[in-house]
Structure formats: C-alpha cells, structure tokens
Amino acid sequence: MDVAGELDVRIDRSAQHTVVRLAGDLDLGSCERMREAVADHLLDGPVILDMSGLGFCDSSGLRALLDIHRRAVDHQASLRLAGVGMEVNRVLELTGTLEYFDLYPDVEHAVAG
C-alpha cells in the first residue's frame, strides 16, 4: 500500500476469539478505523490484533493502540498483539510501552496464548 493513511482492516470472528488483521500504515489517517474495529469486539472474548501486515506506525497509531489497551483493561478483556514487525516493535520499545502488550510471534501462538 503506497497511500499514506491507507489501512486494510479485516475481521475474522469465531466463537472463541476475534482476529483483527491489519495491513498498511497505522497513522493519523487510519488509526480511528483500527480503534473502532477492535473496540467493537473487546467484549466478545479475546481480540488478537494481527500486525504482520503493518508497515508503519506513527505516534497517532501508538496512541490508538494505547487507547485500545486501556479499554481492554477497563473491561477486563484480553488483547493480544501478533506478528509485530521490527518497526512497530521499535516504536513500542522507544516509548516504553512494550510492557503494556501481550506479544506473540503469530496469530496461531496468540490463539493458543
């Protein structure tokens, strides 16, 4: 995806969990879409955020991830991040927010998690 702010969000729902698959950039132009997609499913069981297709995350995207984390904690819901790439991992490390999230190498491990 080469358009700034473009993010493909796909939702796979089962009786046990919801997988929200992201592809593209998580930035000012797209973070609200991700936030809404995840928030709609937090009360339905574990939400796995598949970030393996995410190429970029700016401070707006990080803020959206932290907002979703806060909502999950407030509702005692399970939020799991799967397939976090090097760039996004670096953003989480540099901002000291890595410890807020449960990270898994891929969706399969997050489902088993």
Summary of the structure (lengths in Angstrom):
residues: 113
radius of gyration: 12.6
end to end distance: 30.2
largest distance: 36.6
contacts: 355
relative contact order: 0.18
helix: 41%
strand: 30%
